């Protein structure tokens, strides 16, 4: 597991000027609003993270892996809507393993590091980016995974959770942009349709790719991380 974590970090791309939602791109009232929305989820996540690390310190390396996976995938950027970009999110894996609240903290740390170190995103838009990628995405991933798990098709559940979390993130981003910049004709609805259509061109294939990659990591964890999966009560549910 340490080896995979190291490889993921070493493969991290260099700095680029592409953004999640760019620094200063949202009007101040909307930037402040999304910050306020994100804070309660972050506080709950911090409590969950503290509880897990206190009760199961042996899971810290797996937490690091989930964070590194998110960092690398979300740093692979394709320019999309003006002021933002398309990219995988990587939050599905962590949500499957630890739940959505822990992933809010890991995703928030990833977004902060990218904003400060890679000029990818921003501090004023950090709240908005957290809501889309670190709150809604993990919630969708966790719900999809738990809903499909009773079918016994765990790999399908992993794939669907990661792929749909990716798509949900960009639906929320499109909503955020449409709210901030309604079209002169058609208002919010026309703006949402425009942003959503542009994102779909790149995001649908990226979501499928992310789902497949997450399944590969899941398979690796089954082979080499059985103690951790047993601790998380996931391994016994696998066929």
C-alpha positions as CSV (number, residue, x, y, z in Angstrom):
1,X,0.0,0.0,0.0
2,X,2.9,2.4,0.8
3,X,4.3,1.7,-2.7
4,X,1.0,2.6,-4.5
5,X,0.7,5.8,-2.4
6,X,4.2,6.8,-3.4
7,X,3.6,6.1,-7.1
8,X,0.4,8.2,-7.0
9,X,2.1,11.1,-5.5
10,X,5.1,10.9,-7.9
11,X,2.8,10.9,-10.9
12,X,1.1,14.1,-9.8
13,X,1.2,16.6,-12.7
14,X,3.1,19.9,-12.6
15,X,1.5,23.3,-12.0
16,X,-1.1,24.6,-14.5
17,X,-3.3,27.6,-14.8
18,X,-6.5,25.6,-15.3
19,X,-9.1,25.9,-12.5
20,X,-12.0,24.1,-10.8
21,X,-13.9,27.4,-10.5
22,X,-11.3,30.1,-10.8
23,X,-10.1,32.4,-8.0
24,X,-12.4,35.5,-8.0
25,X,-14.6,34.1,-10.8
26,X,-17.8,34.0,-8.6
27,X,-19.5,37.2,-7.4
28,X,-18.8,37.8,-3.7
29,X,-22.3,37.0,-2.5
30,X,-22.3,33.6,-4.2
31,X,-18.7,32.8,-3.1
32,X,-19.7,33.6,0.5
33,X,-22.9,31.6,0.3
34,X,-21.1,28.4,-0.8
35,X,-18.5,28.9,1.9
36,X,-21.4,29.0,4.5
37,X,-23.0,25.9,3.0
38,X,-19.7,23.9,3.1
39,X,-18.7,24.7,6.7
40,X,-21.2,22.5,8.5
41,X,-20.2,19.5,6.4
42,X,-16.5,20.2,7.1
43,X,-17.1,20.3,10.8
44,X,-18.9,17.0,10.8
45,X,-16.2,15.5,8.7
46,X,-13.5,16.7,11.1
47,X,-15.3,14.9,13.9
48,X,-15.6,11.7,11.8
49,X,-12.0,11.8,10.8
50,X,-10.8,12.3,14.4
51,X,-12.9,9.4,15.5
52,X,-11.5,7.0,12.9
53,X,-7.9,7.9,13.5
54,X,-8.4,7.6,17.2
55,X,-10.2,4.2,17.1
56,X,-8.3,2.8,14.2
57,X,-4.8,4.4,13.8
58,X,-3.8,1.6,11.4
59,X,-6.1,3.1,8.8
60,X,-4.0,6.3,8.5
61,X,-2.1,5.0,5.5
62,X,-5.3,4.1,3.7
63,X,-6.6,7.6,4.5
64,X,-3.5,9.0,2.9
65,X,-4.0,6.8,-0.2
66,X,-7.6,8.0,-0.6
67,X,-6.4,11.6,-0.3
68,X,-3.5,11.1,-2.8
69,X,-5.9,9.4,-5.2
70,X,-8.2,12.4,-5.1
71,X,-5.3,14.8,-5.5
72,X,-3.9,13.2,-8.5
73,X,-7.1,12.6,-10.4
74,X,-8.6,16.0,-9.7
75,X,-5.3,17.7,-10.9
76,X,-5.7,16.1,-14.4
77,X,-7.3,19.1,-16.1
78,X,-9.1,19.6,-19.4
79,X,-10.3,23.2,-20.1
80,X,-14.1,23.4,-20.3
81,X,-16.5,26.2,-19.3
82,X,-14.9,29.6,-19.1
83,X,-13.5,30.0,-15.6
84,X,-13.4,26.3,-14.9
85,X,-12.3,22.9,-16.2
86,X,-13.2,19.3,-16.5
87,X,-11.3,16.6,-14.7
88,X,-11.8,13.4,-12.7
89,X,-12.6,13.9,-9.0
90,X,-11.3,10.8,-7.3
91,X,-13.6,11.3,-4.3
92,X,-15.6,8.1,-4.9
93,X,-12.9,5.8,-3.5
94,X,-12.6,7.6,-0.2
95,X,-16.4,7.8,0.1
96,X,-16.7,4.1,-0.4
97,X,-14.1,3.3,2.2
98,X,-14.7,5.9,4.9
99,X,-18.0,7.5,4.2
100,X,-18.9,11.0,2.7
101,X,-18.1,13.1,5.8
102,X,-14.5,12.0,6.0
103,X,-14.1,12.6,2.3
104,X,-15.4,16.2,2.8
105,X,-12.2,16.8,4.8
106,X,-9.9,15.0,2.5
107,X,-11.4,16.7,-0.6
108,X,-11.2,20.1,1.1
109,X,-7.5,19.6,1.9
110,X,-6.9,18.5,-1.7
111,X,-8.7,21.6,-3.0
112,X,-6.8,23.9,-0.7
113,X,-3.4,22.5,-1.7
114,X,-4.3,22.7,-5.4
115,X,-5.5,26.3,-5.0
116,X,-2.3,27.3,-3.2
117,X,0.3,25.2,-4.9
118,X,-1.1,24.6,-8.4
119,X,-3.3,27.7,-9.0
120,X,-6.1,25.2,-9.6
121,X,-9.2,26.7,-8.1
122,X,-9.0,29.5,-5.6
123,X,-9.5,30.5,-2.0
124,X,-12.6,32.7,-2.6
125,X,-14.2,29.8,-4.6
126,X,-13.0,27.1,-2.3
127,X,-16.4,26.8,-0.6
128,X,-18.2,26.3,-4.0
129,X,-15.6,23.8,-5.1
130,X,-15.9,21.9,-1.8
131,X,-19.7,21.7,-2.1
132,X,-19.5,20.2,-5.6
133,X,-16.5,17.9,-5.3
134,X,-16.1,17.2,-1.5
135,X,-19.7,17.3,-0.3
136,X,-22.2,16.3,-3.1
137,X,-19.8,13.9,-5.0
138,X,-19.0,11.8,-1.9
139,X,-22.6,11.7,-0.8
140,X,-23.7,10.4,-4.2
141,X,-20.8,7.9,-4.2
142,X,-21.6,6.6,-0.8
143,X,-25.4,6.3,-1.5
144,X,-24.9,4.5,-4.8
145,X,-22.4,2.1,-3.4
146,X,-24.5,1.2,-0.4
147,X,-27.6,0.9,-2.6
148,X,-26.0,-1.5,-5.0
149,X,-23.9,-3.5,-2.5
150,X,-26.8,-5.8,-1.5
151,X,-27.0,-7.1,-5.1
152,X,-23.6,-8.8,-4.6
153,X,-22.0,-7.0,-7.5
154,X,-19.4,-5.1,-5.6
155,X,-17.3,-4.1,-8.5
156,X,-20.3,-2.8,-10.3
157,X,-21.2,-0.8,-7.2
158,X,-17.7,0.6,-7.0
159,X,-17.7,1.6,-10.7
160,X,-21.2,3.2,-10.5
161,X,-20.4,5.1,-7.3
162,X,-17.2,6.6,-8.7
163,X,-18.6,7.5,-12.1
164,X,-21.8,9.0,-10.8
165,X,-20.0,10.9,-8.1
166,X,-17.9,12.5,-10.9
167,X,-21.0,13.4,-12.9
168,X,-22.8,14.7,-9.8
169,X,-19.9,17.0,-9.1
170,X,-20.2,18.7,-12.5
171,X,-24.0,18.9,-12.3
172,X,-23.5,20.9,-9.1
173,X,-20.8,23.0,-10.7
174,X,-23.1,23.8,-13.6
175,X,-25.8,24.8,-11.2
176,X,-23.4,27.1,-9.3
177,X,-22.3,28.8,-12.5
178,X,-25.8,29.1,-13.8
179,X,-27.0,30.7,-10.5
180,X,-24.1,33.2,-10.6
181,X,-24.4,33.9,-14.3
182,X,-28.0,33.5,-15.5
183,X,-28.5,34.0,-19.3
184,X,-29.9,37.2,-20.6
185,X,-32.5,35.2,-22.3
186,X,-33.9,32.2,-20.5
187,X,-32.3,33.0,-17.2
188,X,-31.1,30.2,-14.9
189,X,-32.5,27.3,-17.0
190,X,-30.9,28.4,-20.3
191,X,-27.6,29.0,-18.5
192,X,-27.7,25.6,-16.8
193,X,-28.5,23.8,-20.1
194,X,-25.5,25.6,-21.7
195,X,-23.0,24.8,-19.0
196,X,-24.3,21.3,-18.6
197,X,-24.0,20.6,-22.3
198,X,-20.4,21.9,-22.5
199,X,-19.4,19.9,-19.5
200,X,-21.0,16.7,-20.8
201,X,-18.6,16.5,-23.8
202,X,-15.6,15.9,-21.6
203,X,-17.1,14.7,-18.3
204,X,-19.0,11.7,-19.5
205,X,-15.9,9.8,-20.8
206,X,-13.9,11.1,-17.8
207,X,-16.5,9.6,-15.4
208,X,-16.4,6.3,-17.1
209,X,-12.6,6.3,-17.0
210,X,-12.6,7.2,-13.3
211,X,-15.1,4.4,-12.6
212,X,-12.8,1.9,-14.2
213,X,-9.7,3.2,-12.5
214,X,-11.4,3.1,-9.1
215,X,-12.3,-0.6,-9.7
216,X,-8.7,-1.3,-10.4
217,X,-7.7,0.3,-7.1
218,X,-10.4,-1.6,-5.4
219,X,-9.1,-4.9,-6.8
220,X,-5.6,-3.9,-5.6
221,X,-6.9,-3.2,-2.1
222,X,-8.6,-6.6,-2.1
223,X,-5.3,-8.3,-2.9
224,X,-3.0,-6.2,-0.6
225,X,-5.2,-4.3,1.9
226,X,-7.4,-7.1,3.3
227,X,-6.8,-6.1,7.0
228,X,-7.9,-2.6,6.4
229,X,-11.0,-3.6,4.4
230,X,-11.9,-6.0,7.2
231,X,-11.6,-3.2,9.7
232,X,-13.9,-1.1,7.6
233,X,-16.3,-4.1,7.4
234,X,-16.1,-4.2,3.6
235,X,-14.1,-7.3,2.8
236,X,-16.6,-9.9,4.0
237,X,-19.2,-8.4,1.6
238,X,-17.1,-9.2,-1.4
239,X,-18.0,-12.3,-3.5
